Amino acid sequence: MKTAQEKLQWELQCYGCTAAAIDKMVKEQAFPGTELMFAAGILSDAQETISGEYGQPDTETARQFINRAKYIIFKQMEKARG
């Protein structure tokens, strides 16, 4: 079992922020029922980050955006299952 510190380090490496921060972002920025569209927006951010259109491609940040979107999608799937 991971310690709280290990869990925090894993979340920061995986998402670039904590899971609690993602939950807060969704709660504050997505209207109820639009969480999956919100995740799609994060995937678009990942695409822009990879494209390098606005500078050097940043694959590490893109990876973290993708993981954030997956976190939201999986959380919505769990919610739907009840």
C-alpha positions as CSV (number, residue, x, y, z in Angstrom):
1,M,0.0,0.0,0.0
2,K,1.3,3.4,-0.9
3,T,1.9,6.1,1.7
4,A,0.3,9.5,1.3
5,Q,3.6,10.9,0.1
6,E,4.1,8.1,-2.5
7,K,0.5,8.7,-3.7
8,L,1.1,12.4,-4.0
9,Q,4.4,11.9,-6.0
10,W,2.6,9.4,-8.3
11,E,-0.2,11.8,-9.0
12,L,2.1,14.7,-9.7
13,Q,4.2,12.5,-12.1
14,C,1.1,11.0,-13.8
15,Y,-1.2,14.1,-14.0
16,G,1.1,17.1,-13.3
17,C,-1.3,17.9,-10.4
18,T,-3.3,16.0,-7.8
19,A,-6.4,14.0,-8.5
20,A,-8.2,16.3,-6.0
21,A,-7.1,19.3,-8.2
22,I,-8.6,17.5,-11.3
23,D,-11.9,16.9,-9.4
24,K,-12.0,20.6,-8.3
25,M,-11.3,21.7,-11.9
26,V,-14.1,19.5,-13.3
27,K,-16.5,20.7,-10.5
28,E,-15.8,24.3,-11.1
29,Q,-15.5,24.4,-14.9
30,A,-17.8,21.7,-16.3
31,F,-21.6,21.9,-16.2
32,P,-23.2,18.7,-14.8
33,G,-23.5,16.2,-17.6
34,T,-20.7,17.7,-19.7
35,E,-17.8,16.0,-17.9
36,L,-17.0,13.9,-20.9
37,M,-16.9,16.9,-23.2
38,F,-14.6,18.5,-20.7
39,A,-12.3,15.5,-21.0
40,A,-12.4,15.9,-24.8
41,G,-11.3,19.5,-24.4
42,I,-8.3,18.3,-22.4
43,L,-7.5,15.8,-25.1
44,S,-7.6,18.7,-27.6
45,D,-5.1,20.5,-25.3
46,A,-2.8,17.4,-25.6
47,Q,-3.1,17.5,-29.4
48,E,-2.0,21.2,-29.4
49,T,0.9,20.5,-27.1
50,I,2.1,17.6,-29.3
51,S,1.7,19.6,-32.6
52,G,4.3,22.2,-31.6
53,E,2.2,24.8,-33.4
54,Y,2.8,27.3,-30.6
55,G,6.4,26.2,-29.9
56,Q,8.4,23.1,-29.3
57,P,6.3,19.9,-28.9
58,D,6.0,19.0,-25.2
59,T,5.3,15.3,-25.0
60,E,5.5,15.1,-21.2
61,T,2.8,17.7,-20.7
62,A,0.7,16.1,-23.5
63,R,1.0,12.7,-21.7
64,Q,-0.2,14.4,-18.4
65,F,-3.1,16.0,-20.3
66,I,-4.1,12.6,-21.7
67,N,-3.9,11.0,-18.2
68,R,-6.1,13.8,-16.8
69,A,-8.7,13.1,-19.5
70,K,-8.6,9.4,-18.8
71,Y,-9.0,10.0,-15.1
72,I,-12.2,12.1,-15.8
73,I,-13.5,9.5,-18.2
74,F,-12.9,6.5,-15.8
75,K,-14.5,8.5,-12.9
76,Q,-17.6,9.1,-15.0
77,M,-17.7,5.4,-16.0
78,E,-17.6,4.5,-12.3
79,K,-20.3,7.0,-11.5
80,A,-22.6,5.6,-14.3
81,R,-22.2,2.1,-12.9
82,G,-23.5,3.4,-9.5
